[in-house]
């Protein structure tokens, strides 16, 4: 169930991010409420599960400091992802996504397709990071 919710959340927002270069705040709010209810009521988890918010909070700080070079929507999405994943998994997904995005940016720059100032959607990299971590943990 949790995997389905996360994949739906990331899939919807990846599509929107690719097409419009924005995040659906409606879906972020919806999945936040569902995540809190699911984690705290259905799974009856300890409030310590909210340590998973830390990676998203770090991204919020980066977004503010960089004048939104990394979008605020990406940071809010990562906050919600942290509710579902917890601290360790959320950091794993974030680090893998950042690595993949850096590789992609390097390829675009080296191929002279884009300049360093080009902004590309980040949510698809979060989705790939999530899928990659899930596969590695289930081998």
Backbone as a ProteinNet text record, in pm:
[ID]
protein_1_A
[PRIMARY]
XXXXXXXXXXXXXXXXXXXXXXXXXXXXXXXXXXXXXXXXXXXXXXXXXXXXXXXXXXXXXXXXXXXXXXXXXXXXXXXXXXXXXXXXXXXXXXXXXXXXXXXXXXXXXXXXXXXXXXXXXXXXXXXXXXXXXXXXXXX
[TERTIARY]
83.3	0	87.3	187.3	274.4	350.4	400.3	474.1	383	259.2	162.5	139.1	123.8	102.2	221.7	341.7	462.5	480.2	461.5	477	371.4	249.8	145.1	184.1	227.2	268.3	382.8	485.8	601.1	567.2	486.3	448.7	368.7	268.1	184.9	271.2	354.5	434.7	550.7	601.3	704.1	646	528.6	462.7	437.8	384.2	356.1	485.9	589	717.4	781.5	773.8	830.2	752.5	621	538.6	532	523.1	499	610	707.2	815.4	758.9	661.4	605.6	554.4	519.2	470.5	325.4	242.5	102.9	95.3	70.6	59.3	-63.4	-164.9	-283.1	-244.6	-165.4	-124	-29.2	57.3	148.4	67	-31.6	-116.9	-195.5	-252	-330.6	-244.2	-127.9	-43.1	19	33.1	81.3	-20.8	-145.9	-251.7	-265.8	-269.9	-280	-161.5	-41.4	78.3	75.4	33.6	26.8	-75.8	-193.1	-297	-249.5	-191.8	-145.6	-36	62.5	174.9	135.8	54.7	24.3	-98.5	-199.3	-323.2	-325.4	-304.4	-313.4	-197.6	-74.9	42	76.9	13.7	35	183.9	252.6	396.2	421.4	536.3	585	603.3	579.7	602.6	746.8	839.5	977.7	985.9	879.3	876.3	894.3	862.6	871.6	1014.8	1113.4	1253.3	1276.1	1190.9	1200.5	1178.6	1127.1	1106.7	1238.7	1342.9	1470.7	1528.4	1534.2	1587.3	1508.2	1377.3	1295.6	1320.7	1342.2	1372.6	1506.4	1603.4	1732.4	1711.5	1630.2	1603.1	1529.5	1441	1374.2	1477.8	1574.6	1681.9	1763.8	1798.3	1874.5	1793.9	1665.6	1579.3	1579.2	1566.2	1566.5	1701.6	1810.5	1944.9	1984.3	1934.6	1971.3	1871.7	1782.6	1677.5	1599.3	1567.3	1486.7	1551.5	1686.1	1751.7	1704.5	1686.5	1616.1	1477.3	1375.6	1240.5	1184.3	1103.3	1035.6	942	880.4	792.1	867.3	990.5	1072.7	1100.7	1127.5	1155.3	1029.9	914.9	790.1	757.9	782.2	759.2	849.7	975	1068.3	1025.4	966.6	912.4	807.5	715.7	609	666.8	762.2	826.1	889.8	946	1007.3	908.1	782.9	679.7	663.5	662.7	643.3	768.5	885.3	1007.7	1085.9	1078	1162.6	1297.5	1379	1502.8	1602.8	1639	1744.5	1705.7	1588	1544.6	1527.5	1475.9	1457.3	1592.5	1693.2	1827	1885.5	1864.6	1914.1	1855.4	1724.5	1655.8	1705.7	1716.9	1762.4	1905.1	1994.4	2133.2	2144.1	2069.5	2070.3	2013	1905.9	1845	1940.9	2008.3	2103.9	2219.3	2268.1	2375.9	2332.6	2216.1	2165.7	2140.1	2086.9	2062.7	2194.7	2297	2428.1	2489	2475.7	2525.8	2452.7	2320.7	2241.1	2281.1	2298.5	2339.5	2477.3	2567.6	2700.4	2694.6	2611	2595.1	2541.8	2440.3	2382.7	2484.2	2564.1	2664	2776.4	2827.2	2936.2	2894.1	2769.2	2717.6	2680.2	2698.8	2668.2	2521.8	2437.2	2293	2230.2	2285.4	2230.1	2344.2	2312.9	2411.7	2396.2	2487.5	2482.9	2358.7	2299.9	2183	2050.9	2055.7	1934.6	1869.4	1740.3	1664.5	1590.1	1608.6	1536.6	1457.1	1355.1	1270.1	1348.8	1327.4	1399.6	1319	1187.6	1103.3	1126.8	1146.2	1175	1299.7	1397.7	1517.3	1485.2	1394.1	1349.1	1278.2	1198.1	1127.4	1226.1	1324.2	1426.1	1505	1536.1	1606.7	1526.2	1395.8	1309.7	1305.8	1284.4	1277.4	1411.2	1520.5	1652.8	1678	1640.9	1659.1	1570.1	1448.8	1355.7	1410.5	1462.5	1519.9	1639.9	1730.3	1849.4	1814	1709.1	1669.1	1592.2	1543.2	1463.7	1532.7	1663.5	1738.1	1766.9
-120	0	125.9	126.3	242.2	265.6	159.4	169.9	227.2	184	235.6	385.3	428.5	570.6	654.3	607.2	682.1	689.7	577.4	577.1	665.7	665.9	754	900.1	933	1069.6	1116.4	1034.7	1071.8	1070.7	976.1	968.3	1089.2	1125.8	1242.7	1367.8	1386.8	1508.9	1508.3	1391.5	1385.4	1432.3	1382.6	1420.3	1571.3	1625.8	1770.1	1850.1	1804.3	1874.9	1876.4	1765.6	1759.2	1850.8	1846.9	1923.6	2072.8	2107.4	2247.1	2309.6	2227.7	2272.3	2334	2263.4	2301.7	2177.1	2192.7	2083.1	2113.1	2009.8	2027.4	2037.6	2159	2177.4	2105.5	2088.6	2013.1	1868.5	1807.6	1668.7	1660.2	1760.4	1761.2	1764.9	1853.4	1862.2	1734.3	1678.7	1555.8	1440.8	1419	1308	1331.3	1457.5	1485.7	1439.2	1476.1	1435.8	1284	1222.5	1076.9	1011	1065.1	1008.5	1015.4	1129.2	1144.4	1047.9	1040.9	948.4	804.4	769.7	632.2	592.2	677.6	644	642.7	739.8	752.8	675.2	664.8	598.4	452.8	430.8	295.6	209.9	260.4	182.3	201.1	301.5	330.3	345.3	421.8	443.6	552.1	545.9	643.4	778.2	890.3	1021.3	1042.6	957.1	967.6	948.2	893.8	876.9	1011.5	1118.2	1250.3	1302.7	1224.5	1258.4	1253.5	1181.4	1173.1	1306.9	1404.4	1537.7	1613.8	1567.5	1639	1662.5	1562.5	1590.6	1699.2	1697.3	1800.9	1937.4	1939.9	2066.3	2122.2	2033.8	2076.2	2137.1	2071.4	2124.9	2258.5	2275.2	2405.2	2514.3	2484	2580	2609.8	2505.6	2523.5	2607.1	2581.8	2656.8	2805.4	2834.6	2974.4	3040.4	2970.5	3027.3	3047.6	2960.8	2968.9	3052	3122	3199.6	3113	2993.7	2893.5	2840.3	2831.4	2758.3	2613.2	2564.6	2438.3	2481.6	2438.5	2487.9	2454.1	2543.7	2523	2402.7	2381.6	2266.7	2135.3	2129.8	2009.4	1980.9	2087.9	2072	2025.3	2083.1	2040.9	1895.3	1857.7	1719.6	1625	1664.9	1582.8	1573	1679.3	1674.4	1564	1561.9	1462	1321.6	1308.3	1178.6	1127.5	1217.9	1181.3	1125.1	1169	1114.8	965.4	927.4	787.3	702.9	759.9	680.5	676.6	780.1	787.9	849.6	876	951.5	884.2	761	694.7	677.5	626.2	602.9	734.6	837.5	967	1026.4	1015.7	1064.8	982.5	852.5	767.7	810.6	829.5	870.1	1007.1	1099.6	1234	1232.3	1161	1156.6	1091.3	984	918.3	1012	1082.2	1176	1290.8	1344.3	1452.2	1405.7	1284.3	1228.4	1212.9	1154	1132.2	1264.4	1362.8	1494.4	1561	1544.8	1602.6	1535.8	1404.2	1332.9	1381.8	1393	1438.8	1580.8	1669.1	1806.6	1807.6	1724.6	1714.9	1670	1572	1522.9	1633.8	1706.1	1814.6	1925.1	1957.5	2064	2018.4	1895.9	1845	1827.7	1791.2	1775.9	1911.2	2016.3	2153.8	2169.8	2091.3	2101.7	2212.6	2232.8	2332.1	2403.1	2520.6	2594.8	2559.6	2607.4	2579.2	2637.7	2738.7	2802.9	2734.9	2631.9	2561.2	2493.1	2512.4	2449.1	2328.8	2213.7	2094.5	2036.4	1957.6	1901.6	1806.3	1818.5	1736.8	1615.7	1626.4	1518.1	1384.1	1382.4	1252.6	1185.1	1263.8	1206.4	1151.3	1217.4	1162.4	1029.8	1022.4	897.6	786.1	817.1	717.6	677.7	774.8	745.7	654.2	680.4	594.7	452.2	440.3	307.6	235.1	307.6	247.2	196.8	276.5	233.4	113.9	116.5	5.1	-124.5	-115.3	-235.2	-285.7	-195.6	-236.2	-300.4	-251	-305.4	-435.5	-466.4	-587.6	-694	-681.3	-783.9	-903
0	0	0	88.9	99.8	-31.3	-90.3	-216.4	-326.1	-330.9	-429	-408.4	-282.2	-253.7	-298	-264.7	-300	-451.1	-519.4	-664.8	-732	-679.7	-733.2	-713.8	-593.8	-559.9	-650.2	-662.8	-744.9	-894	-936.2	-1077.1	-1121.9	-1044.9	-1076.4	-1084.1	-982.9	-978.2	-1077.8	-1112.8	-1217.4	-1350.2	-1381.4	-1506.6	-1510.9	-1401.4	-1395.6	-1403.1	-1332	-1330	-1468.8	-1540.3	-1675.8	-1770.3	-1761.4	-1855.9	-1823.9	-1695.1	-1658.1	-1574.1	-1532.6	-1443.7	-1315.5	-1259.6	-1130.8	-1060.8	-934.7	-851.8	-816	-809.6	-770	-617.5	-568.2	-423.4	-368.4	-452.2	-411.5	-381.3	-469.5	-444.8	-326.1	-308.5	-193.7	-64.3	-58.5	60	84.1	-23.1	-11.8	39.4	-23.8	17.2	154.9	197.2	331.7	434.4	414.1	506.9	508.2	389.8	381.6	451.4	430.8	492.7	643.5	697.3	842.6	900.7	839.7	887.3	875.2	761.8	737.9	837	854.9	942.2	1090.3	1131.6	1274.4	1319.5	1234.5	1274.9	1228.2	1099.4	1044.9	1093.6	1079.4	1120.8	1268	1331.7	1473.6	1505.4	1421.2	1440.5	1543.7	1600.5	1694.8	1624.2	1692.6	1629.7	1581.9	1622.6	1575.2	1424.6	1364.3	1218.9	1149.6	1218.8	1158.1	1146.7	1193.9	1165	1014.5	943.7	798.9	729.7	803.8	747.7	730.3	796.5	796	655.6	566.8	432.6	358.4	372.7	309.8	371.6	502.6	570.2	521.5	500.7	445.4	306.2	224.2	90.2	96.2	194.2	210.3	235.3	322.3	349.6	225.2	149.5	25.5	-73	-81.6	-172.7	-136.6	-9.4	36	10.3	48.4	33.3	-112.7	-199.9	-342	-422.3	-354.3	-420.4	-517.9	-471.2	-540.7	-668.7	-669.3	-778.9	-772.5	-651.1	-628	-583.2	-653.6	-629.5	-492.2	-442.1	-314.3	-322.4	-437.7	-456.5	-442.1	-494.2	-479.7	-331.8	-256.2	-113.4	-38.4	-71	-5.9	-39.5	-164.5	-205.8	-126.4	-104.8	-28.4	118.4	170.7	307.6	319.3	224.4	225.5	207	118.6	96.5	225.8	302.9	430.3	531.4	524	614.6	589.5	463.1	426.9	448.3	419.4	415.7	545.7	625	742.6	706.7	807.7	789.3	696.5	724.4	647.2	500.2	475.6	337.1	262.4	329.6	263.9	223.6	312.4	276.2	162.1	164.5	54.6	-79.3	-81.4	-204.9	-249.8	-156.4	-190.6	-246.4	-181.7	-228.7	-366.1	-387.3	-517.9	-624.6	-592.4	-687.3	-719.6	-618.7	-642.8	-730.5	-704.8	-784.6	-930.4	-951.5	-1087.9	-1160.4	-1088.3	-1149	-1186.7	-1103.4	-1134.3	-1257.5	-1266.7	-1385.1	-1509.5	-1500.6	-1615.3	-1655.7	-1557.3	-1586.1	-1653.3	-1603.9	-1664.3	-1808.7	-1835	-1973.1	-2063.5	-2016	-2096.7	-2122.9	-2023	-2039.1	-2131.9	-2109.6	-2193.6	-2339	-2359.6	-2496.7	-2557.6	-2477.9	-2520.2	-2561.9	-2498	-2523.6	-2439.5	-2318.7	-2225.6	-2154.3	-2098.5	-2020.3	-1872.2	-1791	-1646.8	-1580.5	-1641.6	-1580.9	-1617.7	-1699.8	-1741.3	-1620.5	-1605.3	-1496.5	-1553	-1491	-1536.4	-1419.9	-1450.6	-1345.7	-1255.2	-1124.5	-1027.7	-980.1	-982.1	-929.1	-1000.3	-1133	-1195	-1136.2	-1094.9	-1033	-893.9	-823.1	-694.2	-715.8	-821.8	-850.9	-886.3	-970	-1005.5	-881.4	-796.7	-671.5	-581	-573.2	-491	-546.7	-676.2	-739.1	-723.6	-745.7	-730.1	-589.7	-490.5	-351.7	-321.2	-370.3	-344.5	-404.5	-525.9	-590.8	-512.3	-474.3	-398.6	-264.2	-201.2	-70.4	-82.3	-200.4	-218	-302.8	-319.7	-394.3	-306.4
[MASK]
+++++++++++++++++++++++++++++++++++++++++++++++++++++++++++++++++++++++++++++++++++++++++++++++++++++++++++++++++++++++++++++++++++++++++++

